[in-house]
Amino acid sequence: MILEDHLGDIIRKARMMSDLTSGAAAQAAQITEAALAVLEDCGQLPVKINLAALAQALGLAPEKLQGIAKGWLPAKTDLTRWCELRQFVSSGEGLTVNCYLVWDPATREAALFDTGIEPQPVLACLAENRLLLRHIFITHSHWDHVEALPKFRAAWPTAQLHSSSPGAPVAQRNHPSETVQLGALSITHRLTPGHADDGVTYLINGWPENVATAAIVGDTILAGSMCNGNGQWEIARKKIREEILTLPAATLLCPGHGPLTTVGEEIVKNPFF
């Protein structure tokens, strides 16, 4: 298991967010601009660097950034607690992306969260478990999260599509305070724009007793990092604070890239917060 963002990715994103030049960042870190470029490109730390000063200049939590530098990883999640939740990883054009399938064991009704790039493993899981795909929930409309959507629509034409894209037909849009039932499971959503204007986080509740909420967060937050703010960095960070990190600490976070994590771990370990 590796983080989606290495140390250099986090530093580069924080520099973009803080609008700090590479020269100013290098000066704070007491390294050359060339060394900073190597660090941002591949995560390789110079022999000597003032990482704490660099973190402060970037608006990051110094001790948490040090933790990333030392190789922090979120605790490995045993998905058997979330009995009918599966993660699928697909690749294309140099990217790997996650999508998630969840179902109710009694009704065999299933919901897919994002589609990823390659549909076949999900379609095989649906067939193997004799599931009925009732819903497709889209966290945001970037290509890697919806690439396989036409194939799922062709295979399951009656599955209801849910999106917060303003361009989606009204019947497919998420509505305020809407709850979608999937057997005993209930699915609600919170708007989390920033990385994408139509960004949304889906919350799945109704699991067996003592099993926490699962939050499908798309690209809003990553283990130990956050996704590109695409010019809306403060909105993205504000929404993470208000809509995700206010959830119970045990909440399982299922991001669009990289490993699973929890709200509690991100509060303690994510240097952006």
C-alpha positions as CSV (number, residue, x, y, z in Angstrom):
1,M,0.0,0.0,0.0
2,I,1.3,3.4,-0.9
3,L,-0.1,6.9,-0.7
4,E,-1.5,8.5,-3.8
5,D,0.5,11.6,-3.1
6,H,4.1,11.3,-2.0
7,L,5.8,14.0,0.0
8,G,6.7,16.1,-3.0
9,D,3.1,16.0,-4.3
10,I,1.9,17.4,-1.0
11,I,4.5,20.1,-1.0
12,R,3.8,21.1,-4.6
13,K,0.0,21.3,-3.9
14,A,0.6,23.3,-0.7
15,R,2.8,25.7,-2.6
16,M,0.1,26.2,-5.3
17,M,-2.5,26.7,-2.6
18,S,-0.4,29.3,-0.8
19,D,0.8,30.9,-4.0
20,L,4.4,30.6,-2.9
21,T,7.1,30.8,-5.5
22,S,9.6,27.9,-5.8
23,G,12.3,30.4,-4.9
24,A,10.6,31.4,-1.6
25,A,9.8,27.8,-0.8
26,A,13.4,26.7,-1.4
27,Q,14.7,29.6,0.8
28,A,12.4,28.6,3.6
29,A,13.6,25.0,3.3
30,Q,17.2,26.1,3.1
31,I,17.8,24.1,-0.1
32,T,18.3,25.1,-3.8
33,E,15.5,25.5,-6.2
34,A,16.9,22.5,-8.1
35,A,16.6,20.3,-5.0
36,L,13.1,21.5,-4.4
37,A,12.2,20.6,-8.0
38,V,13.5,17.0,-7.4
39,L,11.6,16.8,-4.1
40,E,8.3,17.9,-5.7
41,D,8.8,15.6,-8.7
42,C,9.7,12.3,-7.0
43,G,9.5,12.9,-3.2
44,Q,13.2,12.6,-2.7
45,L,14.4,14.5,0.4
46,P,17.6,16.4,0.2
47,V,20.3,15.3,2.7
48,K,19.8,18.6,4.5
49,I,16.4,20.4,4.6
50,N,14.5,22.5,7.1
51,L,11.2,20.6,6.6
52,A,9.5,22.3,9.6
53,A,10.2,25.8,8.2
54,L,9.1,24.7,4.8
55,A,5.8,23.4,6.3
56,Q,5.2,26.6,8.1
57,A,5.8,28.7,4.9
58,L,3.3,26.5,3.1
59,G,0.6,26.5,5.8
60,L,1.1,22.8,6.6
61,A,1.3,21.2,10.0
62,P,5.0,20.6,10.5
63,E,4.7,17.5,12.6
64,K,2.3,15.9,10.3
65,L,4.5,16.7,7.2
66,Q,7.4,15.1,9.1
67,G,5.1,12.0,9.6
68,I,4.6,11.8,5.8
69,A,8.3,12.1,5.3
70,K,8.9,9.2,7.7
71,G,6.6,6.9,5.7
72,W,3.2,7.2,7.5
73,L,0.4,5.0,6.0
74,P,-3.2,4.7,7.2
75,A,-4.0,1.5,9.0
76,K,-5.0,-1.2,6.6
77,T,-8.8,-1.5,6.5
78,D,-10.5,-4.8,6.8
79,L,-13.4,-4.4,4.5
80,T,-15.1,-7.6,5.8
81,R,-16.6,-5.4,8.6
82,W,-18.4,-3.5,5.8
83,C,-19.7,-6.9,4.6
84,E,-21.0,-5.9,1.2
85,L,-18.6,-3.1,0.2
86,R,-16.0,-3.7,-2.5
87,Q,-13.3,-1.5,-3.9
88,F,-12.2,-1.8,-7.5
89,V,-9.0,-0.2,-8.9
90,S,-8.7,0.4,-12.7
91,S,-5.9,2.0,-14.7
92,G,-5.6,4.1,-17.9
93,E,-3.5,6.9,-19.3
94,G,-1.1,6.7,-16.4
95,L,-3.8,6.9,-13.7
96,T,-5.2,4.5,-11.3
97,V,-8.7,5.2,-10.0
98,N,-11.0,3.6,-7.4
99,C,-14.7,2.9,-7.7
100,Y,-16.9,1.2,-5.1
101,L,-19.8,-1.3,-5.2
102,V,-22.1,-1.8,-2.2
103,W,-25.2,-3.9,-1.9
104,D,-27.9,-5.0,0.6
105,P,-27.5,-8.8,1.3
106,A,-31.3,-9.4,1.7
107,T,-32.6,-7.7,-1.4
108,R,-29.4,-8.1,-3.5
109,E,-29.9,-4.5,-4.7
110,A,-26.6,-2.8,-5.5
111,A,-25.2,0.7,-6.0
112,L,-22.0,1.7,-7.8
113,F,-20.1,4.8,-6.8
114,D,-18.2,6.2,-9.8
115,T,-17.4,3.8,-12.6
116,G,-13.6,3.9,-13.0
117,I,-12.1,3.1,-16.4
118,E,-12.6,-0.6,-16.8
119,P,-16.1,-2.0,-16.0
120,Q,-15.4,-5.8,-16.4
121,P,-14.4,-6.6,-12.8
122,V,-17.5,-4.8,-11.4
123,L,-19.8,-6.5,-13.9
124,A,-18.3,-9.8,-13.0
125,C,-18.9,-9.1,-9.3
126,L,-22.5,-8.2,-10.0
127,A,-23.0,-11.5,-11.9
128,E,-21.1,-13.6,-9.4
129,N,-23.1,-12.3,-6.4
130,R,-26.4,-12.3,-8.4
131,L,-26.9,-8.6,-7.7
132,L,-29.3,-6.0,-9.2
133,L,-27.6,-2.7,-10.0
134,R,-30.2,-0.2,-9.0
135,H,-28.1,3.0,-8.7
136,I,-25.0,4.7,-10.0
137,F,-23.7,7.6,-7.9
138,I,-21.1,9.9,-9.4
139,T,-18.8,11.9,-7.1
140,H,-17.8,14.3,-9.9
141,S,-17.6,14.2,-13.6
142,H,-13.9,14.1,-14.3
143,W,-13.2,11.6,-17.1
144,D,-11.4,8.9,-15.0
145,H,-14.4,8.6,-12.7
146,V,-17.0,8.3,-15.5
147,E,-15.1,6.7,-18.3
148,A,-16.9,3.3,-18.0
149,L,-20.4,4.9,-17.5
150,P,-21.7,4.2,-21.0
151,K,-20.8,0.5,-20.6
152,F,-22.6,0.3,-17.3
153,R,-25.6,2.1,-18.7
154,A,-25.7,-0.4,-21.6
155,A,-25.5,-3.4,-19.3
156,W,-27.9,-2.0,-16.7
157,P,-30.2,0.5,-18.5
158,T,-32.7,0.8,-15.6
159,A,-30.1,1.8,-13.0
160,Q,-30.8,5.3,-11.8
161,L,-28.0,7.8,-12.2
162,H,-27.2,10.3,-9.4
163,S,-25.0,13.3,-10.0
164,S,-24.5,16.9,-8.8
165,S,-23.5,18.1,-12.3
166,P,-25.6,21.1,-13.3
167,G,-25.6,19.7,-16.8
168,A,-27.3,16.5,-15.7
169,P,-31.1,16.0,-16.4
170,V,-33.2,17.1,-13.4
171,A,-34.2,13.5,-12.8
172,Q,-30.6,12.5,-12.3
173,R,-29.5,15.3,-10.0
174,N,-28.9,15.0,-6.3
175,H,-31.5,16.9,-4.3
176,P,-31.1,18.6,-0.9
177,S,-31.8,16.3,2.1
178,E,-32.4,13.4,-0.3
179,T,-32.1,9.8,1.1
180,V,-31.8,6.8,-1.2
181,Q,-32.7,3.5,0.3
182,L,-30.8,0.4,-0.7
183,G,-32.5,-2.3,1.3
184,A,-31.5,-1.6,4.9
185,L,-28.8,0.8,3.8
186,S,-29.4,4.5,3.4
187,I,-27.4,6.8,1.2
188,T,-27.2,10.6,1.7
189,H,-24.8,13.2,0.3
190,R,-22.9,16.3,1.1
191,L,-21.7,18.8,-1.5
192,T,-17.9,19.0,-1.5
193,P,-16.9,21.2,-4.5
194,G,-13.4,22.6,-5.0
195,H,-11.6,19.9,-6.9
196,A,-14.6,19.9,-9.2
197,D,-17.6,22.2,-9.2
198,D,-19.9,19.2,-9.0
199,G,-18.0,17.4,-6.3
200,V,-20.1,15.4,-3.8
201,T,-19.5,13.0,-1.0
202,Y,-21.9,10.1,-0.4
203,L,-22.5,8.7,3.1
204,I,-23.7,5.1,3.5
205,N,-25.3,4.1,6.7
206,G,-27.4,1.2,8.0
207,W,-24.6,-1.3,8.4
208,P,-24.7,-3.9,11.1
209,E,-24.3,-2.6,14.7
210,N,-20.8,-1.2,15.5
211,V,-19.9,-0.7,11.8
212,A,-19.2,3.0,11.0
213,T,-20.4,5.1,8.2
214,A,-18.7,4.7,4.9
215,A,-18.1,8.0,3.0
216,I,-17.3,7.8,-0.7
217,V,-15.4,11.1,-1.1
218,G,-14.2,11.0,-4.7
219,D,-11.2,13.3,-5.1
220,T,-12.0,15.7,-2.3
221,I,-9.6,14.2,0.2
222,L,-6.9,11.6,-0.1
223,A,-5.0,9.6,2.6
224,G,-2.5,12.2,4.0
225,S,-3.4,14.8,1.3
226,M,-6.1,16.4,-0.7
227,C,-6.6,16.6,-4.4
228,N,-5.8,19.5,-6.7
229,G,-7.9,22.5,-5.9
230,N,-7.9,23.6,-9.5
231,G,-8.0,27.3,-8.6
232,Q,-10.5,26.8,-5.7
233,W,-8.1,25.6,-3.0
234,E,-9.7,27.4,-0.1
235,I,-13.2,26.2,-1.1
236,A,-11.9,22.7,-1.3
237,R,-10.1,22.8,2.1
238,K,-13.1,24.5,3.7
239,K,-15.5,21.8,2.4
240,I,-13.3,19.1,3.7
241,R,-13.2,20.7,7.1
242,E,-16.9,21.3,7.3
243,E,-18.4,18.3,5.5
244,I,-15.9,15.4,6.0
245,L,-13.7,16.0,9.0
246,T,-16.8,16.8,11.1
247,L,-18.0,13.2,10.6
248,P,-17.3,10.7,13.5
249,A,-13.7,9.6,13.8
250,A,-14.4,6.0,12.8
251,T,-16.0,7.0,9.5
252,L,-14.4,5.0,6.7
253,L,-13.2,7.3,3.9
254,C,-13.2,5.8,0.4
255,P,-11.2,8.1,-1.9
256,G,-11.1,8.1,-5.7
257,H,-7.3,7.4,-5.6
258,G,-5.0,5.7,-3.2
259,P,-5.8,3.7,0.0
260,L,-8.7,3.8,2.3
261,T,-8.4,5.9,5.5
262,T,-10.6,7.2,8.3
263,V,-11.7,10.6,9.5
264,G,-9.8,10.1,12.7
265,E,-6.5,9.3,11.0
266,E,-6.8,12.3,8.7
267,I,-7.5,14.6,11.6
268,V,-4.3,13.4,13.3
269,K,-2.0,12.8,10.3
270,N,-3.1,14.9,7.3
271,P,-0.7,18.0,7.1
272,F,-3.3,20.1,5.3
273,F,-5.5,20.2,8.4
